[in-house]
Amino acid sequence: MIRMITSKLLVMLIISLIAFSDVYSEGFLKRSGKNIVDGNGTPIMLRGMGLGGWLVPEGYMLQTSSFANAAWQFRQKIQDLIGEQKTNEFFQLYRKNFVTRKDVQKMKEWGFNSIRLPMHYNLLTPLDQPFSYSEEGFAIIDSLLQWCKESEIYLILDLHAAPGGQSRDNIADYNP
């Protein structure tokens, strides 16, 4: 129940900040009528790619839906096979190597100007330590943000799996 309340409060706060913010900041995009505009008010057409499967392993993307649909199920299946310590090592390597600076540079070469980063809240705050933060998750975002800056690509942060789960499907990572 606390997680659902926290999730709802977080969503309400984000919506409030977006809805009531008239601040145009260089490097940030904003909605203006039916357009997305940059800090100068110039309309921007986003041509982007999503990094799904990286920080929220989803069964339909990884072709594991038949035995591990949600991210927590995917992790649990691996843990059942190799144990908790090796699973933690696996995911550290998985997150480190799934997307690299070279990938972001290549996206720029292909003509993309934005990247959407679906994230799982448990990379930002540990389940067993509410109101504390995980450096690993923020370090991943910081690295990707730096690579995007170098390649002049906008980064769209997507809290894809919020605390408590937004729905019962695999995307929310709802765990009953």
N, C-alpha and C positions, 0 to 999 in steps of 0.2 A: 504494500500500500504506500509506504514512504517513497519507494522508487517511482511509482506512478505519479504521485504528487510532485516529486522533484522534477520529473520529466515534463509534466504539464507546466510547472512554473518556469522551467528553462525555455520551453517553447514560447510561452507567453512573453517572456522577457525579450527573446530574440525578435519576435513579431513586433513588439512595441518599439524596439530600437530601430527596426527597419521602417515601420510605418510612420513614426513620428520624427525621423531624422531628415533634416533638410541640409545636412552637411555634405558639401561636395569636397572630397579630399583627393588630391592628385594620386593616381594609381588605383583608386577604388571606382567601382561602377555602381550605378544607381538606376532605378526605374524613373522615367519621366514620361507620364502618359502611357503610350503603348510602346515606348522605346526604352532601350538600355543605353545609358549615356556615360561618358567618362567624366572626370573631374572638371572638365571645361564645358560640359553640356553637349559634347559632340556625340551623335548616335554611333553605337558600336554594334556590329553584327558578330555575334559569338559563333565561332566555328571550333567546336571542341571535341574532346575525347574524355570518356570516363575511365577511371582506374578501378573499376569494379573487380572484386575478387582479391584485391590486395589487402586492405585493412578490415574487410568484412568478407571472409570466404563464404560465398553463397553457392548452394548445391546446384542450382540451375546453370550457373556460370562455369562451375568446375566439373560439371557432368557427374556429380555425386548424389543427385536428388533421391535416387532409389534407396540409398543407405545412409546418407547424411545430408539433409536438406538445409537446415539452419547452421549458422556459423558455430554455435555451441556443440551441435551434433558432429560436425566436421572435426572439431578439436577433440571431442570425446572419443571418436573412433581412432584417431591417431594415438591418443593417450592410452587407450585400451591395448594397442599394439606395442608401444615402445616405452610406456611409463611417463610420469609427469615431468621428470627432469629432461629427458630426451625430447619430449614434446615442446617444452619451453625453448630448448636449443633449436629445434626444427623451425618454430615460428619466428625466432630471432633471425635465422638465416633466410627464411621465406620473406619476411618483411624487408630485410636488407637488400635482397637481390631481385625482388619482383619488379621494381621500377628503379632505374638509375638515371644519373645526369644525362647519359648518352641517349636514353629513351626520350627524355624531354627535349633534347636538342633535335632528335629525329622528328618528333611531332611538329616542332617549329618548321623544319625543312619541308614537311608535308603540307604546310599551310594552316595548321591549327593555331588559334590564338587564345585558347582557354583549355583548362583541364579541370574536371570535376573530381574531387577526392571524397568518395564515400568513406566514412570513418565509423568506428565502433567506440562507444564511450568507455569501454573497459581498457582501451589503450591510453586513455587520458586520466582515468581515476580507477584504482583497483577496487574490485567488488567488495573485498573484505576491509577496506579502509576508506569509508565515505569521507568526503571533504578533504582528501589528500590527492596529490597529483603524481602521475607516473611520468618520469622524465623521458622514457623511451618514446612514448607516443608524441610528445611535443617535439622531440628531436627529429622524428620522421617528418613531421609537418614543416619544421624549420628548414630541413634539408630540401624538401620538395619546393618550398617557397623560394629558397635561394636559387635553385635550378630554374624555376619559372621566371624569376627576375632576370637571371642571366640571358634567358632566351626570349624575354619580353612576351611572356604568356601569362594571362590572368589565371589565378587559382581560385576555384569555387569550392569552399569547404561545405561538406554535406554530412551532418551528423545523422548518418543513415540508420544506425542502431542506437537509439537513445535509451536511457535507463528505463527499465520496466517493459520495454517492447511496445511499439506503436500499434501493432496488430498481431494476429496469430500466424501470419505467413512467414516465409523464410527471410524476407528482406529485413524485417524488424529484429530478427534473432530472439523472438519471444521464447522464453524457457519457462514452462509451467512449473 
